[in-house]
Amino acid sequence: MSDKKLWSGRFNQPTDAFVEAFTASVEFDQRLYRYDIAGSIAHARMLSRAGILSEQECDAIVTGLERIRDRIDQGSFPWSVELEDVHMNIESALTDAIGYAGKKLHTGRSRNDQVATDIRLWLRDEIAEIRRGILTLQQALLESAERETETIMPGFTHLQTAQPITFGHHMMAWFEMLERDRGRLADCSRRMNVMPLGAAALAGTTYPIDRHYSAQLLGFERPAENSLDAVSDRDFAIEFSAAAALIMMHLSRMSEELIIWSSAQFAFIELSDSFCTGSSIMPQKKNPDVPELIRGKSGRIFGHLISLLTLMKGQPLAYNKDNQEDKEPLFDCVDNLKGSLRIFADMIPAIHCRRENMRAAALKGFATATDLADYLVRRGTPFRDAHEVVGKAVARCVEKGCDLADLTLQELQAFSPGIDEKVFTVLTLEGSVAARNHIGGTAPDQVRAAIARARDRLAQE
């Protein structure tokens, strides 16, 4: 394969060797090869339909590109840094293989619209795979929620015991986070599915191309409306990175809870040994390394979002070499997001709930205090008065070192004479949980209904 630059006609001196290496992108953008070849095949077929290429030239180009794709698949393709990027490497190899017809492939396009098209094609497929990864994790959460529909645990605000909930209800909260994430990615993919090809360098081309036909061949909804915007736009990469950052933020929050719950101080769950490691010095340790690493990777993804925003903020229209720097953060973002989703989907089903510990924790911290206040309100006490009554009852429990349910009826009546023996049904954990029997509530029946609705949503994918 010739290493001669395909754009070298204007230049009298060769590129400095260090500059050549510094400006090359082929070491990382070669992963776009299948999309570059798909875009080139569609472009060739469009040129043939428009009468710019003969049928024989088109057939030779398509066959040559398919053979190059097979060589790359097999690992026998000689990538050259001197040829800068994936596009020039493939085009040079094509010309070497089929001769004169290969030189005609680039008619009516530029590397500017070519790379913009390749990235969109690649990211479109990656988003589809990531959405499938989210779906797999959501299914794991639904199975966990179904197993633990009646497992009582403390719900927290400010990391202080607030009210009793069920573990199943908590898993469904995670499910809803991911449902929003899946929807954001679908929106991103829809906006991204616009074809830059045919915008050429920045102003379009003088050749009678058919951009609607190219868009149809490549599965785009339509060609981009403005050639300047088409080649310089990287909003889709930034939007994806923002969606990825939100997903990683959610996974990080989930990881934080898994880390806390698996600690000896909480002991709510036990993570499978497959997702933990030991200590080099402390033989008793079982460290939750996988959720910790995912929590750490969230910062990496946030950084990629800021990198892309910063990359684009000072660029005038249209294309600038700065945009070569869009790929590595985007590639790394996709790779780490896919890996995090996959490992989370494997980890969730292997979580063992320590139900008795969860229940014991829910009995601490006066988790049913709000239920006592609601009980008083239903019996005619204004809420603010009920709030004060319960506050005094809690203060009494603190003095005695007991829970509200441990107070005698006489002790409770000292704070509000209208209290009767029925109060103890609302002070139990089961009674508290079952009382939240409305859509979105933590009552086991409502959690089961939420699981059924969620399965219906996923089935529509």
C-alpha positions as CSV (number, residue, x, y, z in Angstrom):
1,M,0.0,0.0,0.0
2,S,1.4,3.4,-1.0
3,D,2.2,5.8,1.9
4,K,2.0,8.8,-0.4
5,K,-0.4,11.4,0.9
6,L,-3.5,11.6,-1.2
7,W,-3.5,15.4,-0.7
8,S,0.2,16.0,-1.4
9,G,-0.1,17.8,-4.7
10,R,-0.1,21.2,-3.1
11,F,3.1,20.6,-1.0
12,N,6.8,20.7,-1.9
13,Q,8.2,19.3,1.3
14,P,7.3,16.1,3.2
15,T,5.6,16.4,6.5
16,D,7.9,16.4,9.5
17,A,8.1,12.9,11.0
18,F,7.0,14.0,14.5
19,V,4.2,16.2,13.1
20,E,3.1,13.2,11.1
21,A,2.8,11.0,14.1
22,F,1.4,13.8,16.3
23,T,-1.5,14.6,13.9
24,A,-2.3,11.0,12.9
25,S,-5.5,9.4,14.2
26,V,-5.4,6.0,12.6
27,E,-4.3,4.3,15.9
28,F,-7.7,5.0,17.4
29,D,-10.1,5.8,14.6
30,Q,-9.5,2.5,12.8
31,R,-12.3,1.1,14.8
32,L,-14.6,3.1,12.5
33,Y,-13.5,1.0,9.5
34,R,-16.8,-0.9,9.0
35,Y,-18.7,2.3,9.0
36,D,-16.2,4.1,6.7
37,I,-16.6,1.2,4.2
38,A,-20.4,1.2,4.5
39,G,-20.5,4.9,3.9
40,S,-18.1,4.6,0.9
41,I,-20.2,1.8,-0.6
42,A,-23.3,3.8,-0.3
43,H,-21.5,6.8,-1.8
44,A,-20.3,4.8,-4.8
45,R,-23.7,3.4,-5.5
46,M,-25.2,6.9,-5.3
47,L,-22.5,8.2,-7.7
48,S,-23.3,5.3,-10.1
49,R,-27.0,6.1,-10.0
50,A,-26.2,9.7,-10.7
51,G,-24.1,8.7,-13.7
52,I,-20.9,9.9,-12.2
53,L,-19.4,6.4,-12.0
54,S,-20.0,3.6,-14.5
55,E,-21.6,0.4,-13.3
56,Q,-18.3,-1.4,-13.8
57,E,-16.4,1.2,-11.7
58,C,-19.0,1.0,-9.0
59,D,-18.9,-2.8,-8.9
60,A,-15.1,-2.7,-8.7
61,I,-15.2,-0.2,-5.9
62,V,-17.8,-2.1,-3.9
63,T,-16.0,-5.5,-4.4
64,G,-12.6,-3.9,-3.5
65,L,-14.0,-2.3,-0.3
66,E,-15.6,-5.5,0.8
67,R,-12.3,-7.3,0.4
68,I,-10.5,-4.6,2.4
69,R,-13.2,-5.1,5.1
70,D,-12.5,-8.8,5.1
71,R,-8.8,-8.2,5.5
72,I,-9.3,-5.9,8.4
73,D,-11.7,-8.4,10.0
74,Q,-9.0,-11.0,9.7
75,G,-6.3,-8.7,11.1
76,S,-4.2,-8.8,8.0
77,F,-4.6,-5.2,6.9
78,P,-1.4,-3.0,7.2
79,W,-2.4,0.2,8.9
80,S,-0.1,3.1,8.1
81,V,0.5,6.2,10.3
82,E,1.8,8.0,7.3
83,L,-1.7,7.8,5.8
84,E,-3.0,9.6,8.9
85,D,-6.5,8.1,9.4
86,V,-8.8,5.3,8.7
87,H,-10.3,7.0,5.7
88,M,-7.0,7.5,3.8
89,N,-5.7,4.1,4.7
90,I,-8.8,2.4,3.2
91,E,-8.9,4.7,0.1
92,S,-5.2,4.2,-0.6
93,A,-5.6,0.4,-0.3
94,L,-8.6,0.5,-2.6
95,T,-6.7,2.4,-5.3
96,D,-3.8,0.0,-5.0
97,A,-6.2,-2.9,-5.4
98,I,-8.4,-1.7,-8.3
99,G,-6.4,1.1,-9.8
100,Y,-8.0,4.2,-11.5
101,A,-11.6,3.6,-10.4
102,G,-10.5,3.8,-6.8
103,K,-9.3,7.4,-7.3
104,K,-12.9,8.3,-8.4
105,L,-14.6,7.2,-5.1
106,H,-13.9,10.5,-3.4
107,T,-15.8,12.5,-6.0
108,G,-18.4,14.7,-4.4
109,R,-17.3,14.3,-0.8
110,S,-14.6,15.3,1.6
111,R,-13.1,13.8,4.7
112,N,-15.1,16.4,6.6
113,D,-18.5,14.9,5.7
114,Q,-17.0,11.4,5.6
115,V,-15.8,11.4,9.2
116,A,-19.0,13.1,10.4
117,T,-21.0,10.3,8.7
118,D,-18.8,7.5,10.0
119,I,-19.1,8.7,13.6
120,R,-22.9,9.0,13.4
121,L,-23.2,5.5,11.9
122,W,-20.9,4.0,14.6
123,L,-22.5,5.8,17.5
124,R,-26.0,4.9,16.3
125,D,-25.1,1.2,16.6
126,E,-23.4,1.7,19.9
127,I,-26.4,3.5,21.4
128,A,-28.6,0.6,20.3
129,E,-26.3,-1.8,22.1
130,I,-26.1,0.4,25.2
131,R,-29.9,0.6,25.3
132,R,-30.0,-3.2,25.2
133,G,-27.5,-3.3,28.1
134,I,-29.8,-1.0,30.1
135,L,-32.7,-3.3,29.3
136,T,-30.8,-6.3,30.6
137,L,-30.0,-4.5,33.8
138,Q,-33.6,-3.4,34.2
139,Q,-34.8,-7.0,33.8
140,A,-32.3,-8.1,36.6
141,L,-33.7,-5.3,38.8
142,L,-37.3,-6.5,38.2
143,E,-36.4,-10.1,39.2
144,S,-34.7,-8.8,42.3
145,A,-37.7,-6.6,43.1
146,E,-40.1,-9.5,42.7
147,R,-38.0,-11.7,45.0
148,E,-37.9,-9.0,47.7
149,T,-41.4,-7.5,47.4
150,E,-42.1,-8.0,51.1
151,T,-38.5,-7.6,52.4
152,I,-38.7,-4.6,54.8
153,M,-35.8,-2.2,55.2
154,P,-35.4,1.3,56.4
155,G,-35.8,4.1,53.9
156,F,-33.5,7.0,54.4
157,T,-33.3,10.8,54.0
158,H,-30.1,12.5,55.0
159,L,-28.9,8.9,55.5
160,Q,-31.0,8.9,58.6
161,T,-33.8,6.4,59.1
162,A,-37.0,8.0,57.7
163,Q,-39.8,5.4,57.0
164,P,-39.9,1.7,56.4
165,I,-39.9,0.6,52.8
166,T,-39.4,-2.7,51.0
167,F,-36.2,-3.7,49.2
168,G,-38.4,-4.4,46.1
169,H,-39.6,-0.8,46.2
170,H,-36.0,0.4,46.3
171,M,-35.0,-1.7,43.3
172,M,-37.9,-0.2,41.4
173,A,-36.5,3.2,42.1
174,W,-33.3,2.2,40.4
175,F,-35.4,0.8,37.5
176,E,-37.1,4.2,37.0
177,M,-33.7,5.9,36.9
178,L,-32.6,3.6,34.1
179,E,-35.9,4.0,32.3
180,R,-35.3,7.7,31.9
181,D,-31.7,6.9,30.7
182,R,-33.0,4.6,28.1
183,G,-35.5,7.2,26.9
184,R,-32.7,9.9,26.7
185,L,-30.6,7.6,24.5
186,A,-33.5,7.0,22.2
187,D,-34.0,10.8,21.8
188,C,-30.3,11.3,21.2
189,S,-30.3,8.6,18.5
190,R,-33.3,10.1,16.8
191,R,-31.7,13.6,16.6
192,M,-28.4,12.1,15.5
193,N,-29.9,10.1,12.7
194,V,-29.3,12.8,10.1
195,M,-26.8,12.3,7.3
196,P,-23.8,14.7,6.7
197,L,-22.6,12.9,3.6
198,G,-22.8,15.1,0.6
199,A,-22.0,18.3,2.5
200,A,-18.4,17.8,1.2
201,A,-15.8,20.1,2.8
202,L,-18.4,22.8,3.9
203,A,-20.4,24.1,1.0
204,G,-21.7,21.0,-0.8
205,T,-20.6,19.9,-4.2
206,T,-21.1,20.8,-7.9
207,Y,-21.8,17.2,-8.8
208,P,-25.4,16.1,-9.3
209,I,-25.5,13.9,-6.2
210,D,-28.7,12.4,-4.6
211,R,-28.3,12.8,-0.9
212,H,-31.7,11.3,-0.2
213,Y,-30.7,8.1,-1.9
214,S,-27.5,7.9,0.1
215,A,-29.4,8.6,3.3
216,Q,-31.8,5.8,2.4
217,L,-28.9,3.3,1.8
218,L,-27.4,4.1,5.2
219,G,-30.6,4.1,7.2
220,F,-30.6,7.8,8.0
221,E,-33.9,9.6,8.4
222,R,-32.9,12.4,6.1
223,P,-29.8,14.3,4.8
224,A,-28.6,17.2,6.9
225,E,-30.2,20.5,5.8
226,N,-27.1,22.8,6.0
227,S,-23.7,21.8,4.7
228,L,-21.8,24.1,7.1
229,D,-23.5,22.7,10.1
230,A,-23.4,19.1,8.8
231,V,-19.6,18.9,8.8
232,S,-18.9,20.9,12.0
233,D,-21.7,19.6,14.3
234,R,-20.7,17.5,17.2
235,D,-23.8,18.2,19.3
236,F,-24.8,14.5,18.9
237,A,-21.5,13.4,20.6
238,I,-22.0,15.9,23.4
239,E,-25.6,14.9,23.9
240,F,-24.6,11.3,24.0
241,S,-21.9,12.0,26.5
242,A,-24.3,14.0,28.7
243,A,-26.7,11.0,28.6
244,A,-23.8,8.7,29.4
245,A,-22.8,10.9,32.3
246,L,-26.3,10.7,33.7
247,I,-26.3,6.9,33.4
248,M,-22.9,6.7,35.2
249,M,-24.2,9.1,37.9
250,H,-27.1,6.7,38.4
251,L,-24.8,3.6,38.5
252,S,-22.5,5.5,40.9
253,R,-25.4,6.2,43.3
254,M,-26.4,2.6,43.1
255,S,-22.8,1.6,43.7
256,E,-22.7,3.8,46.8
257,E,-25.7,2.1,48.3
258,L,-24.3,-1.3,47.6
259,I,-21.0,-0.3,49.2
260,I,-22.8,1.0,52.3
261,W,-25.3,-1.9,52.6
262,S,-22.5,-4.5,52.3
263,S,-20.4,-2.9,55.1
264,A,-20.3,-4.6,58.5
265,Q,-22.0,-1.6,60.0
266,F,-25.1,-2.1,57.8
267,A,-24.8,-5.7,56.8
268,F,-28.0,-5.4,54.7
269,I,-26.6,-7.4,51.7
270,E,-23.8,-9.7,50.8
271,L,-22.2,-9.2,47.4
272,S,-21.0,-12.3,45.5
273,D,-17.3,-13.2,45.8
274,S,-17.2,-12.8,42.1
275,F,-17.5,-9.0,42.4
276,C,-15.2,-8.5,45.4
277,T,-11.5,-8.8,46.2
278,G,-9.5,-9.3,49.4
279,S,-6.8,-7.3,51.2
280,S,-3.1,-7.9,50.8
281,I,-2.6,-7.5,54.5
282,M,-6.0,-8.0,56.3
283,P,-7.3,-11.5,55.7
284,Q,-10.8,-10.8,56.9
285,K,-11.5,-8.2,54.3
286,K,-14.0,-8.6,51.4
287,N,-13.8,-5.3,49.5
288,P,-16.7,-4.2,47.1
289,D,-14.2,-3.4,44.4
290,V,-16.6,-3.6,41.4
291,P,-19.1,-1.0,42.7
292,E,-16.2,1.2,43.9
293,L,-14.6,1.1,40.5
294,I,-17.9,2.0,38.8
295,R,-18.3,4.8,41.2
296,G,-14.8,6.0,40.2
297,K,-15.4,5.6,36.5
298,S,-18.3,8.0,36.7
299,G,-15.8,10.9,37.1
300,R,-14.0,9.7,34.0
301,I,-17.2,9.9,32.0
302,F,-18.0,13.3,33.4
303,G,-14.6,14.4,32.3
304,H,-15.2,13.3,28.7
305,L,-18.4,15.4,28.6
306,I,-16.4,18.5,29.7
307,S,-13.7,17.7,27.2
308,L,-16.1,17.6,24.3
309,L,-17.9,20.8,25.4
310,T,-14.5,22.5,25.8
311,L,-13.4,21.2,22.4
312,M,-16.3,22.7,20.6
313,K,-16.9,26.0,22.5
314,G,-14.3,28.1,20.6
315,Q,-14.6,26.6,17.1
316,P,-15.7,28.8,14.2
317,L,-17.6,27.2,11.4
318,A,-16.9,24.9,9.7
319,Y,-14.6,21.9,10.2
320,N,-11.4,22.4,12.2
321,K,-8.6,19.9,13.1
322,D,-9.6,20.3,16.7
323,N,-12.4,17.8,15.9
324,Q,-9.9,15.0,15.7
325,E,-10.0,15.1,19.5
326,D,-13.6,14.2,19.6
327,K,-13.1,10.5,19.1
328,E,-10.9,9.3,22.0
329,P,-13.2,10.7,24.7
330,L,-16.3,9.4,22.8
331,F,-14.8,5.9,22.3
332,D,-13.7,5.7,25.9
333,C,-17.1,6.9,27.1
334,V,-18.8,4.1,25.1
335,D,-16.4,1.4,26.2
336,N,-16.6,2.2,29.9
337,L,-20.4,2.7,29.9
338,K,-21.0,-0.7,28.2
339,G,-18.6,-2.4,30.6
340,S,-20.3,-0.8,33.6
341,L,-23.8,-1.8,32.5
342,R,-22.7,-5.4,31.8
343,I,-21.1,-5.9,35.1
344,F,-24.0,-4.4,37.0
345,A,-26.4,-6.6,35.2
346,D,-24.4,-9.6,36.3
347,M,-23.9,-8.4,39.9
348,I,-27.6,-7.6,40.8
349,P,-28.9,-11.2,40.5
350,A,-26.1,-12.4,42.8
351,I,-26.9,-10.0,45.7
352,H,-28.0,-11.9,48.8
353,C,-30.3,-9.9,51.1
354,R,-29.9,-10.3,54.8
355,R,-33.5,-9.8,55.6
356,E,-33.4,-10.0,59.4
357,N,-30.7,-7.3,59.5
358,M,-32.7,-5.1,57.3
359,R,-35.8,-5.6,59.5
360,A,-33.8,-5.0,62.7
361,A,-32.5,-1.7,61.2
362,A,-36.0,-0.6,60.2
363,L,-37.0,-1.0,63.9
364,K,-34.4,1.6,64.9
365,G,-34.7,5.3,64.4
366,F,-38.5,5.6,64.9
367,A,-39.3,4.7,61.3
368,T,-43.1,4.6,62.1
369,A,-43.2,8.1,63.6
370,T,-45.0,9.5,60.5
371,D,-47.6,6.7,60.8
372,L,-48.4,7.7,64.3
373,A,-48.8,11.3,63.2
374,D,-51.1,10.2,60.3
375,Y,-53.1,8.1,62.8
376,L,-53.7,11.2,64.9
377,V,-54.7,13.3,61.9
378,R,-57.2,10.7,60.8
379,R,-58.8,11.0,64.3
380,G,-59.2,14.7,64.0
381,T,-55.9,16.1,65.3
382,P,-54.5,18.9,63.1
383,F,-51.2,17.8,61.5
384,R,-49.0,20.4,63.3
385,D,-50.4,19.3,66.6
386,A,-49.9,15.7,65.7
387,H,-46.3,16.5,64.7
388,E,-45.7,17.9,68.2
389,V,-47.3,15.0,70.0
390,V,-45.2,12.5,68.1
391,G,-42.1,14.5,68.7
392,K,-42.7,14.3,72.4
393,A,-43.3,10.6,72.2
394,V,-40.1,10.1,70.3
395,A,-38.2,12.2,73.0
396,R,-39.7,9.8,75.6
397,C,-38.5,6.8,73.6
398,V,-35.0,8.3,73.5
399,E,-35.0,8.6,77.3
400,K,-36.1,5.0,77.7
401,G,-34.0,3.6,74.9
402,C,-36.9,2.0,73.1
403,D,-39.0,2.3,70.0
404,L,-42.5,3.8,69.7
405,A,-44.1,0.4,69.4
406,D,-42.5,-0.5,72.8
407,L,-44.4,2.3,74.7
408,T,-47.5,1.2,76.6
409,L,-51.0,2.5,75.6
410,Q,-51.0,4.5,78.8
411,E,-47.7,6.1,78.0
412,L,-48.9,7.1,74.5
413,Q,-52.2,8.4,75.9
414,A,-50.2,10.7,78.1
415,F,-49.3,12.6,75.0
416,S,-52.8,12.4,73.4
417,P,-55.8,11.0,75.2
418,G,-57.5,10.0,72.0
419,I,-55.1,7.2,71.3
420,D,-56.5,3.7,71.6
421,E,-55.3,0.2,71.2
422,K,-55.6,0.3,67.4
423,V,-52.5,2.5,67.3
424,F,-50.3,-0.6,67.5
425,T,-51.4,-1.8,64.1
426,V,-50.0,1.4,62.5
427,L,-46.8,1.2,64.6
428,T,-45.7,-2.2,63.1
429,L,-43.4,-2.2,60.2
430,E,-45.8,-4.4,58.1
431,G,-48.7,-2.0,58.8
432,S,-46.6,1.0,57.9
433,V,-45.5,-0.4,54.6
434,A,-48.9,-1.8,53.7
435,A,-50.6,1.6,54.4
436,R,-48.7,3.2,51.5
437,N,-51.1,1.4,49.1
438,H,-51.3,3.8,46.1
439,I,-49.5,4.0,42.8
440,G,-45.9,4.7,43.5
441,G,-46.1,3.6,47.1
442,T,-44.1,1.0,48.9
443,A,-47.0,-1.4,49.7
444,P,-46.1,-4.9,48.4
445,D,-49.3,-5.0,46.3
446,Q,-48.2,-1.7,44.7
447,V,-44.7,-2.9,44.1
448,R,-46.1,-6.0,42.3
449,A,-48.3,-3.8,40.2
450,A,-45.3,-1.6,39.4
451,I,-43.3,-4.6,38.3
452,A,-46.1,-5.8,36.0
453,R,-46.4,-2.3,34.4
454,A,-42.6,-2.2,34.0
455,R,-42.5,-5.5,32.3
456,D,-45.2,-4.3,29.9
457,R,-43.1,-1.3,29.0
458,L,-40.0,-3.4,28.3
459,A,-42.0,-5.8,26.2
460,Q,-42.9,-3.0,23.9
461,E,-39.2,-2.5,22.9
